[in-house]
Amino acid sequence: MTTFTIDGVKKSFTNGEVEEQVLNGINLSLQEGEITALVGASGSGKSTLLTIAAGLQRASGGQVIFEGKDMTDMSQEDIRKVRASKFGFIFQSSHLVPFLTVSEQLMLMLDVSEIKMSKHEQKEEVFKILKLVGMDHRKDAYPASLSGGEKQRVAIARAIIHKPKILFADEPTASLDSKRSKDVMKLIRDLTNTLNITTLIVTHDEEMLPYADHIITMKDGLII
Amino acid sequence: MNMAWKEIKKSKMRFAILGSIIFLVSFLTFIISGLANGLSQDNAALIKDLPKGHFYMNADANETYNLSKIDASVQNTILTEHPDAAALSIQMGFLNDAEDKQHSVAFVTSTDSNLFENVAPGEIVLDKTLEDDGLKVGDILTNNQFKGEFKVTAFVDQKKYSHAPVAFINMDNYKEIYGVKNMQLIFIPGQDQPQAINGLDSFSNKDFLNTIASYSAEQLSLNMIIWFLVAISGMLFAIFFYMMNVQKIGLYGILKAIGVKTSALFRMMWSQMIFITAIALILSIALSQGFNMIAPKGMPFSLTLATTIELSIIFVIIGFIGATLSGIQIKKVEPLQAIQQGEM
């Protein structure tokens, strides 16, 4: 089932007097419970497309339809609400909050998404998700004491704890070695299936492509 | 989740440095304020401790009470009309004790009134600081311009004028010392509005203090120091919170990206500011009040709790404004920019 549609999205940046067209009218549909991978050379526009889809920047033209609403027409506050409750993010770096423990990182996401849960239920949910990503034994650790792979696992747990409809991942394995990269991709694959999440992932690592259901190649701001 | 507290717990040193600077600046401000008040008391406790009212002096005295001579008939009319009023004179002078040691004093005399000490001829009532200098009740004091002797009958608290202890003497004795016939001033207590009296200028208590050149110059300098310190502390707040916010731009961006409200980030910053400021102020209030109690007797230092609380409220307001101005960056942070900057 299609849950997310990108329709004729364009994006241009003005650099001095020169206007640079980064996206030239992208059409894309994302399916529930599937991973769509965006691949392409550096500068092809894949990360720009992902950030527009995730509501982190505005498109210059076209529509981004989510749950029947055009996100390009939404106010900043409405987009924030969507990001907080319906989207999950995994970035190239884990971007964990340095002064929160592993379990607090997840509790914060539950607070932000405004899911009505008692403190006890929150703790149970945090423990369940940490177990799912294999980090339950480090629940009281601060980010500074975690390895790169562990941090990325916590980032994944934070991205899915509020049961998002869409998971956006921008080069989630870029800072990891080959073995850890595969572990993380396998985890994203399993979670996409188990939680029936729609996942859009940007990667330049060909070894990660077998985990995707659809592979979209981009070049010069177009899907080829 | 109380992120503000969690960050303070994790970054104790950073917040301790900020807190210690607020503590030092506020402590310095309290001490300077205490000295200013102390000097003010030392300079004019005699006038400051009077009830609210109005002073009157000759219009042609050019706002200098030393040059004022109130006509006896005008004085009598006013005192008849206002039984609680008093005519008074103040002059600096010297007293010699039995060992011929000279004591600088401000001689004060007045008509019968409960506003000033009423003293019989040949008697003298002194400020308590002279008791600390070794004078006792019953001591005999002399003055070069006075034929008789003064017998010390009592000591009174907090009666200072122009940094000298006040010596209350009888009006006849005063007239003999200074060779005058008229009083310099009339004070009518309890007046909200001054009364128009032909040939006399009126001054509120505060306005009268400002006619004393040494008092206004001294207070102006000290008050300038105090307000400079308050302004500097405001700038320090803004600079420190600005620096802390610059370091946290990436964090704010990521928090915004995952959906944290900008208002929640401001609340986080404000609660940290209030917490740090409150701890720093409590410490400096406690220390400055402690200093108030142990300050050497000769040091003019007076710091009331009301003044400290008033200054503390100003510090909190200034801290709030400083932190809020620096927090404008939070509003400007683009989540995308923070994500692209990499690991925090």
Interface residues (C-beta under 8 A of the other chain):
Chain A: T51 L56 Q57 R80 K81 R83 A84 S85 F87 F89 F91 Q92 S93 S94 H95 L96 V97 P98 F99 L100 E104 M107 L108 M109 D111 V112 S113 Y142 R158 D170 S175
Chain B: M1 M3 K6 E7 K9 K10 S11 G250 L251 I254 L255 K256 A257 I258 G259 V260 K261 P335 L336 A338 I339 G342 E343 M344
